[in-house]
Amino acid sequence: MPLTDEQLATIEALAQNEDAIGDLYKVYSSKFPAYKTYWDRMVDEERGHAIWLRSLVTTIKDDDRISFDKSSFNPDVINRSISDINRLEKEAREILPDVRSHAVQVKRALFDKELMYIYQDYMQKKKATG
């Protein structure tokens, strides 16, 4: 029996999920230049998965010999996954620049604190010997 419209929509949703993951990885690629090659490779893999799923549809759509168990892939779960990934992408775009800045600020604060301890220790030793 050829694939139903519902089954075709499920496969397309799976492809869209792969696209969403690729979009998230693309943001990571731009936010973490030191790991750009890795993230770009991950983007390519996700794009490849989406292309494969879409080409699978054209290959099996009218083939009676192939069955597709829609119950294996709950469309609601797939759509929630896409929404979650899109939220992560948005957060990555908005938050990651701040995270880097915050990390620098924390390092500076720790460094300043360490310098203060060194200075206090120096002053105490100076007073004790002085």
N, C-alpha and C positions, 0 to 999 in steps of 0.2 A: 504494500500500500504506500503510495507517495506520502511524503511528509505533509502534515497539516500546517495550516497557517500558524497555529499556536506553537508547534514544534519549530517552525522556521523562526518565529519571533524569539523563542528561547535561545536558539543558536546565535541569533544576532545579538541578544542581550549578553551572551557569553563573550562575543567579540567586542562589544562595547566595554565590558569589564576589563578585557585585556588592553583596550585603548586607554582606559582611565588609569590603569596601573602604569602604562607607558608614559602618560602625561605627568604622573607623579614623579616617576624616575627622571623625567626631563627637567623638572624643577630641581631635584637633587643634583643633577648634573651641573646646572647653572649655579647652584648655591655652594657646591663643594668642588671648586676647580681642581683640587689635588686628586680627586677621584673621578674626574670627568670621563676618562676613558672607560672605567668600570660602568658608570651609570649610563653612558651612551650605549654600551654593549647590552645592558639590561633593557634599555628603551627598544633597541633593535629586536631583541628577543620577543618582547611583548607585542610589538608591531607585527612580527612574524606569526605569532599565535593568532592574532586577530585576522590577518590575511588568510591563514590556513583555515580558520573556522568559516570565513565567508566563502572561500573557494570550495570547502567541503559541501556547503549548501548547494552550490551549482552542480557539484558532482553527484550528489545522492538524492537531490530533490525529487526526481521522478523515478528513482530506481526502486522497484518493488522488492528487491532482494535485501535491502538494508532496512533494519528497524532502528528506531530511536525511542528510548524509554524516557519520556518527558518527566516522569516522576523522579528521575535521578537528579534533575536540575530544577529546583523550585524557583520560578521567576521572581517571587517576592524576595527570596534570599539573594538572588543575583542583583536585583535592583537596590537592595539595602547595601550590598557590597559596593556597588558603583557610587551610591551616595556617600558612604563612608570614605571611599578613596578620594572622591571629589572634595570632601571636607578636609582630608589630610593634605591634599594639594593646596587648597586655599590657605590652610594654616602654615604650610611650608613656605608659601610665597610671602605671607604676612609676618610670620614669627621668626623665621630663620635669620633674617638680617639682625633682628634684635638679640637673638640668642648669641650670635657671634660677638656683638657689642657687649652684652652682659658678661660673657666669658672673659673678655678683655678687662672689664671693670672689676670682676671678681679677682682676676690674677693681680691686677694693680693693687687692689685692697689688701690682698694677702701679702704682696711684696711690701707695701707700705707698712703693714702691721709687723712684718718680719724685720724691716729696717728699724722700726720703733723699738722692738725688743733688743736688737743689737745695740742701738744707741743707748737705751736704758742700762743695759749690761755694761757698756763701756763707761757710762757716767758713774755707775756704782763702783766699778773697779777703780776709776780715777779718784773718786772720793775716798775710797778705802786706802789707796796708796798715797794720796796727795796731801 
